[in-house]
Amino acid sequence: MKCSKTLTLCLLFSLTAAANAQTGPPLAGTKPLRLRGDLSQRMREGIDKYLTRETAATVRSRQKFWNPDYSSREAYEKSIAANRRRFAYDIGASDELHTVAALELIETLDQPALIARTDQYAVFAVRWPAFGNVYGEGLLLEPLAQPIGVVVAIPDADQTPEMLIGSAPGIAPRSQFARRLAEQGFRVVVPVLIDRSDEWAGNPAVMMTNQTHREWIYRSAYPMGRHIIGYEVNKILALVDWLSRQGKPGDTIGVAGYGEGGLLALYTAALDPRIDATLVSGYFDSRQDVWQEPIYRNVFGLLQEFGDAEIAGMIAPRALIVEHSIAPEVDGPPKLRPGRLESAAPGRLTTPTFASVDAEVARVRTRFPAQAEIRPNITLIAGKTGDPIPLGSDDALSAFIKALEIDQPLRPAGNLPVDTRSDFDPGPRQQRQVQQLIDHTMHLLADSHHVREKFWEPIKPTSIEDWQQGTARYREAMLEELIGRLPPATLPPNARTRQIDDQPKWTGYEVVLDVYPDVICWGYLLVPKDIQEGEKRPVVVCQHGLEGTPESVVTDDPDKRDSQIYGSYAAKLADEGFVTYAPHNFYAGGNEFRQLQRKANPLKNTLFGITTVQHQQMLDWLSSLPFVDPQRIGFYGLSYGGNTATRVPAILEQYACVIDSGDFNEWVTKTVSVHYNYCFPPLGAYEVGEFNLGHTFNHSDMVGLIAPRPFMVERGHKDGVAPDEWVAAEYARVRRLYVELGIPERTEIEFFNGPHKINGVGTFEFLRKHLNWPEQ
């Protein structure tokens, strides 16, 4: 768009000026728009209110996922089997476990496996195969007499096994529950957890960050349907399986954990009925605010079906002891150090109130009818006035021992074991554990295209009709399992508009539509002036990228970065006679929108799930306009707008043709790989990951749901999003599909010698051709 009113146009399309300047009349048939201020922020605030309400509602709504049979233990176990399977999937505990033949001693010529001995037990450095090439590591405390039972004692993420047995400083002697249980006569294994340090947070080939090791593994694992939680649960499950096969008949198995170890103890016991008693310290609480906790606790769909009470319910009627102790305190991610990239997600851990813990324990009990044969066996240990107590209290350990059917009082603490290793450094062990999990995730990535091929194998592109019928269930799967299904808009659009520009060839309107209470759509509508009465024009939805606004795709000011990137393409298309609509996608405001993604994920939703509902409302409204042809609505987005292009039109079939600019590429690798700086794991965009994307929908697979509608990729050779080779290889799969469907003319890719921007050459011609404008 070229005009002599550049300064005026810039003012009109700045957010502040557009919100407060004198504006013209509304679009015919709509109400006047009177909202002022930052509508992007208003949209985020409304979505936040909606997600807050939905989160609160899960406590009751999740009951629909449960159909327990309380008539007997056998019947109860059978009735919750499906819940267990879904829970294991949700936390990423999906790898096939190895059968542990024996714990392996870890020793070298300089460091023996036997690291300490007291008059009651010996301590060994051990490891065990868990899954793939991943090993659990830790310490084995072996009683010198016949063990009275077996326990897995799980420290917090920032505690080493040595701290939990007292051979290294860090935990008060009275709280060293692994040592104290060994002194009672239990065989105890203490696993190493991935810690919260950023000392070695990544591959030296990529930029170093302030992400903790736990977040670093979470970032890569999540799109592969795995999770740091699931990885560590699987290590413990493999260990429990070995322990269950070692003792004499009647031996009991317990798990006890603190902090992150408490989470793992709870989750592991919920999955494995062989665990007889569980002690959870410094963790149990309502999870309604899990989105405020560190991102490595982000579990897709968790609150839809599971709170801590529901997870505890899967342990019943086995014993669960909850110790209301002082929880690990985490005040956000590690502080930024020189030479590091600040990319860690926000998140804090604090000690919950007794009232909150007590209420969640009470919820466990209320889930079981009074007359049921199966009842929860849950005990809450706290201070006399409800205050949190130090971890590993005598009361908690006594209750735990009793739950393991050991008829003996808790013995007084004995002497601390002395580590015979000279200057032992746990750092290399931590690095091994981190690297094994990263390597396992990269192996999953390397093999993921085979898994996706098997996932898509049931349908073949033998004809357009067969393809459309076959992809219907994949569309449902993408919506349900990847994007997140939300109910249709509950409010009519109630369109409010105001004129914000008057150009020689078109008139610009600002538009607000209702979706849900508090949730709106906001955008700019450009209407050509030469539309004749009764004429229906094609529409191009022009979608901005990250931190953009509707103004971004309209403004024509060479001094503005948005103008340089987007080239005012919405205005240029309007000059050509297209109706254009520039909706606002709410990926703006930095951590504000990213935390909305965190809030949506436990509800089994994403920002694109919300965006899809907004776009549906927008499409319905656009289709109702007398000058719009509902059959000719195209989508053209750049960057995050291009990411929208592969998702929203894959779900909403009303989009007649689609252009993805500056985004389309080998998306699974981009979201998972830790080997390249342009991939997402090291970057601050922590909202990008979609759970199990890698085994279901790469970009070409998403386009498979757009087919047979026309689809195009716009790609600058100098675009740093990904290499040309990635883009070309992924597009080759799209091209092959369209050829096999007999419609090769409906797909194109345009490479141009430029950066991350709208080029607007081949793409404009693509729109003219497939939206039939000018009409032929």
C-alpha positions, -999 to 999 in steps of 0.1 A, spaced: 0 0 0 15 33 -11 0 66 0 11 101 9 -5 99 44 22 77 60 24 97 92 -14 98 95 -17 61 88 10 52 113 -9 71 140 -42 56 130 -28 21 133 -8 25 165 -26 7 193 -29 37 215 -41 61 188 -65 37 173 -81 31 207 -85 68 215 -88 87 182 -120 100 167 -133 72 145 -159 68 119 -192 50 118 -195 12 124 -198 -13 96 -234 -17 84 -253 -42 105 -230 -40 135 -230 -21 168 -206 7 175 -174 -5 192 -168 15 223 -140 -5 239 -108 15 245 -73 7 255 -51 -23 247 -74 -49 233 -46 -75 231 -42 -73 269 -80 -73 273 -81 -105 253 -54 -122 274 -71 -111 306 -104 -125 294 -88 -158 284 -71 -159 318 -105 -156 336 -120 -183 314 -91 -207 321 -94 -199 358 -131 -209 358 -124 -240 338 -96 -250 362 -119 -246 392 -145 -267 375 -122 -297 370 -126 -308 406 -161 -319 399 -160 -325 361 -131 -350 363 -154 -375 380 -169 -384 346 -136 -402 338 -140 -426 367 -162 -456 372 -149 -474 402 -162 -507 415 -158 -508 453 -172 -543 458 -137 -559 462 -101 -551 457 -99 -572 426 -129 -554 411 -115 -520 421 -82 -526 405 -99 -537 373 -122 -507 373 -94 -482 375 -71 -500 350 -80 -475 322 -73 -446 345 -39 -460 353 -31 -464 316 -41 -429 308 -21 -416 338 10 -434 327 6 -420 292 0 -384 305 32 -384 326 52 -399 297 59 -433 314 55 -450 280 89 -467 274 91 -505 277 109 -514 309 139 -537 311 137 -567 335 164 -560 359 184 -592 365 205 -577 393 217 -544 406 251 -537 391 279 -525 413 296 -493 402 333 -494 409 367 -485 393 403 -493 402 403 -461 424 367 -463 437 352 -495 451 315 -502 450 314 -506 488 315 -470 499 305 -472 536 298 -498 563 282 -495 597 275 -522 623 240 -525 608 243 -522 570 267 -517 541 264 -490 514 271 -498 477 271 -476 446 248 -493 422 230 -489 389 202 -508 371 189 -509 335 156 -491 332 146 -486 295 165 -481 263 201 -473 272 190 -455 303 201 -466 337 190 -457 372 218 -450 396 220 -446 433 230 -462 466 220 -496 480 218 -499 518 220 -536 524 214 -548 560 240 -572 575 211 -593 588 181 -607 568 161 -576 555 127 -572 571 114 -555 539 124 -533 510 121 -496 505 129 -472 477 138 -439 494 136 -410 470 153 -377 478 142 -343 465 158 -333 432 183 -311 449 193 -338 474 219 -364 466 216 -400 478 246 -393 500 227 -365 518 198 -388 524 220 -414 541 241 -389 560 274 -395 543 274 -360 529 261 -328 544 228 -312 534 201 -329 554 196 -328 592 205 -362 607 169 -367 621 156 -363 585 179 -388 568 150 -412 563 169 -436 540 196 -442 566 170 -445 594 150 -471 575 182 -491 569 188 -490 606 154 -505 611 165 -535 590 151 -526 556 170 -531 524 169 -495 510 177 -482 475 182 -445 470 180 -433 434 196 -403 419 172 -377 406 178 -351 379 185 -319 398 176 -282 395 211 -270 387 220 -253 354 257 -263 358 255 -285 327 223 -276 311 228 -288 276 250 -298 247 281 -276 243 272 -274 206 243 -251 215 240 -220 236 240 -225 274 209 -214 293 196 -208 328 173 -238 324 176 -264 351 185 -299 341 149 -309 348 135 -283 325 161 -290 298 150 -327 297 113 -317 299 116 -294 269 128 -321 245 109 -350 260 74 -334 260 69 -332 222 80 -369 221 52 -380 245 77 -383 273 84 -364 304 111 -360 331 84 -373 355 77 -404 334 114 -411 329 121 -411 366 89 -430 375 100 -457 350 135 -459 367 117 -465 400 92 -490 385 121 -510 370 137 -510 405 104 -520 422 101 -549 398 135 -562 408 129 -557 445 96 -576 442 115 -606 429 143 -606 454 127 -610 488 111 -639 505 73 -645 503 55 -620 523 81 -593 522 65 -559 518 76 -530 495 75 -494 503 83 -461 486 91 -429 505 99 -396 489 104 -359 497 97 -329 475 102 -341 439 108 -375 454 74 -372 471 58 -366 437 75 -396 423 66 -418 452 29 -409 449 29 -414 411 48 -447 412 26 -462 439 -5 -451 419 8 -471 389 22 -502 407 -1 -522 430 29 -542 443 39 -512 464 23 -519 499 29 -485 516 38 -450 504 52 -421 523 49 -387 506 66 -357 523 67 -321 512 45 -326 482 8 -335 486 -16 -307 479 -43 -294 456 -28 -291 421 -52 -264 409 -23 -240 406 1 -264 391 6 -239 362 25 -217 387 49 -245 396 81 -251 377 74 -262 341 89 -296 346 57 -304 365 36 -294 335 15 -325 326 -8 -322 296 -44 -330 306 -35 -337 343 -63 -317 359 -89 -330 334 -87 -364 352 -63 -362 381 -56 -342 412 -35 -354 440 -67 -369 456 -75 -389 424 -39 -402 422 -40 -411 459 -73 -429 451 -54 -453 428 -32 -463 458 -62 -473 479 -67 -496 498 -29 -497 502 -14 -474 529 -5 -438 521 11 -415 547 12 -378 539 37 -358 559 30 -321 560 66 -311 560 85 -280 549 86 -283 512 116 -275 490 115 -237 483 122 -227 447 120 -190 439 120 -191 401 146 -204 377 184 -201 384 197 -165 382 212 -156 348 250 -160 346 273 -143 321 273 -161 288 240 -178 294 207 -173 275 178 -164 298 152 -188 285 140 -207 316 103 -206 323 90 -190 355 78 -212 383 80 -214 421 76 -240 449 64 -231 484 51 -250 514 13 -253 511 -9 -244 540 -21 -272 563 -57 -263 554 -50 -270 517 -32 -303 524 -59 -314 548 -87 -305 523 -70 -327 496 -66 -356 520 -103 -352 529 -111 -353 492 -94 -387 490 -118 -400 517 -149 -385 502 -143 -403 469 -151 -436 486 -186 -443 498 -190 -451 535 -205 -485 527 -178 -494 501 -157 -526 507 -127 -506 495 -116 -477 516 -86 -454 515 -59 -460 541 -45 -425 543 -28 -408 572 -19 -371 575 11 -363 598 15 -327 608 25 -305 637 2 -302 667 -12 -269 654 -11 -279 617 23 -264 612 47 -281 587 73 -303 604 108 -314 593 108 -342 568 112 -378 579 97 -372 613 95 -400 638 57 -400 636 58 -404 598 85 -431 598 66 -450 626 34 -449 606 52 -460 574 69 -489 592 35 -500 607 19 -498 572 46 -522 560 34 -546 586 65 -545 607 57 -549 643 86 -530 659 90 -495 673 111 -470 655 147 -474 667 168 -444 677 190 -430 650 225 -446 648 259 -434 637 263 -417 603 281 -438 576 315 -426 565 320 -425 528 353 -442 519 355 -425 485 380 -397 486 366 -363 475 336 -378 459 320 -355 433 284 -363 424 286 -340 393 298 -366 368 270 -390 379 245 -362 374 259 -355 340 256 -392 330 220 -393 341 211 -361 322 230 -372 291 213 -406 290 179 -391 290 188 -366 264 203 -393 242 171 -414 247 150 -385 236 171 -379 206 168 -416 197 130 -413 199 133 -383 176 154 -402 151 129 -430 150 98 -408 151 92 -407 114 87 -445 115 62 -442 143 43 -415 124 42 -436 93 27 -464 114 2 -440 129 -9 -429 94 -7 -463 79 -45 -471 80 -53 -445 53 -40 -443 18 -43 -414 -8 -61 -435 -33 -87 -408 -41 -98 -375 -28 -130 -390 -14 -112 -418 4 -87 -394 18 -113 -370 32 -132 -399 48 -100 -414 62 -86 -382 76 -118 -374 96 -107 -394 126 -71 -380 124 -87 -345 125 -105 -355 157 -73 -370 171 -54 -338 164 -81 -317 180 -85 -339 210 -49 -350 218 -27 -323 203 -45 -289 201 -72 -293 227 -109 -295 223 -130 -266 237 -167 -262 235 -181 -241 206 -186 -204 213 -213 -200 240 -222 -164 230 -234 -150 196 -207 -128 179 -225 -96 188 -202 -77 164 -190 -43 174 -170 -22 149 -156 12 143 -141 27 112 -104 34 117 -92 42 82 -104 54 49 -81 47 19 -88 53 -18 -96 16 -24 -108 3 9 -123 12 43 -107 -2 75 -128 -13 105 -117 -25 140 -139 -55 150 -146 -71 183 -166 -103 186 -178 -123 217 -168 -160 221 -173 -169 258 -180 -147 288 -149 -125 290 -134 -140 259 -133 -119 227 -120 -119 191 -104 -87 179 -92 -78 145 -91 -54 115 -114 -58 86 -105 -41 53 -134 -38 29 -128 -28 -8 -149 2 -19 -158 -12 -53 -180 -41 -41 -213 -39 -59 -246 -46 -43 -252 -83 -42 -216 -91 -50 -197 -116 -28 -159 -113 -26 -132 -137 -14 -116 -131 20 -80 -135 30 -74 -139 67 -39 -123 73 -24 -137 104 4 -119 123 33 -136 141 47 -136 176 41 -104 195 22 -89 166 -12 -72 164 -37 -66 136 -18 -34 129 13 -54 120 -1 -67 87 -16 -34 77 8 -6 85 30 8 57 58 27 74 93 18 61 107 28 95 86 3 114 99 -33 117 64 -47 113 61 -30 79 95 -44 69 85 -79 79 49 -81 68 50 -56 39 14 -44 47 2 -74 29 -33 -72 42 -36 -37 28 -20 -47 -5 -45 -76 -9 -73 -52 -1 -60 -29 -28 -64 -58 -52 -100 -62 -43 -99 -89 -17 -117 -85 16 -90 -90 42 -93 -97 79 -64 -95 103 -73 -113 135 -54 -110 167 -39 -142 180 -31 -137 217 6 -149 215 17 -114 227 28 -100 260 58 -123 267 52 -145 297 16 -133 300 5 -154 271 30 -181 278 16 -186 312 -18 -189 296 -4 -219 278 8 -232 311 -27 -227 325 -43 -244 295 -21 -275 294 -33 -292 326 -68 -288 311 -56 -307 281 -56 -276 260 -33 -252 243 -33 -216 230 -42 -230 196 -72 -248 211 -85 -214 222 -74 -198 189 -94 -224 169 -126 -215 187 -119 -178 181 -113 -185 145 -145 -205 142 -165 -176 156 -147 -152 133 -154 -174 102 -191 -177 111 -193 -139 114 -174 -133 82 -196 -158 63 -226 -139 75 -215 -106 59 -235 -98 27 -204 -90 7 -184 -122 16 -183 -155 -3 -182 -181 25 -167 -206 0 -137 -184 -7 -120 -177 26 -82 -182 25 -56 -181 53 -22 -165 49 1 -163 80 37 -156 88 59 -171 115 36 -179 145 9 -170 120 23 -197 97 22 -221 127 -14 -212 130 -18 -220 93 -8 -256 98 -31 -261 127 -63 -240 126 -72 -248 89 -64 -284 96 -93 -284 120 -115 -258 105 -123 -270 70 -140 -238 60 -107 -223 51 -106 -228 13 -68 -224 8 -39 -219 31 -4 -203 29 23 -209 55 50 -183 54 83 -184 73 74 -213 95 68 -246 77 97 -270 82 108 -302 100 88 -291 130 93 -322 152 131 -318 150 128 -281 156 108 -286 188 129 -315 201 165 -314 190 192 -300 213 218 -299 186 210 -266 169 206 -231 181 176 -225 159 156 -253 176 133 -245 204 148 -263 235 174 -236 243 151 -207 235 126 -187 256 96 -200 237 86 -225 263 50 -226 252 58 -242 218 60 -279 228 29 -300 221 26 -333 239 35 -363 217 36 -342 186 66 -362 174 47 -395 172 16 -381 155 17 -348 135 46 -332 118 39 -302 96 34 -324 65 9 -345 85 -11 -314 95 -12 -304 59 -25 -339 51 -56 -327 70 -58 -296 49 -57 -316 17 -73 -316 -8 -76 -278 -3 -48 -258 -19 -17 -253 3 14 -232 -3 47 -226 15 66 -193 13 102 -195 23 131 -171 23 165 -186 18 179 -164 46 151 -172 70 168 -184 103 137 -205 113 153 -236 98 176 -245 69 162 -247 34 169 -285 34 145 -291 63 118 -270 47 122 -287 13 124 -322 27 92 -317 48 74 -300 18 84 -330 -4 60 -351 16 32 -326 10 40 -325 -27 39 -363 -29 6 -365 -12 -10 -340 -36 5 -358 -66 -9 -391 -53 -43 -375 -49 -41 -363 -85 -41 -326 -76 -4 -315 -79 -16 -281 -91 -31 -273 -57 2 -271 -39 33 -249 -44 64 -237 -26 81 -204 -34 117 -199 -24 130 -163 -25 163 -147 -17 153 -129 15 148 -131 53 119 -140 76 92 -119 59 62 -118 36 74 -118 0 40 -116 -16 48 -126 -51 40 -162 -58 16 -162 -28 -5 -134 -42 -8 -153 -75 -17 -184 -55 -45 -166 -38 -58 -151 -71 -58 -185 -86 -74 -205 -59 -98 -179 -45 -108 -170 -81 -101 -133 -80 -105 -115 -102 -133 -138 -111 -128 -158 -143 
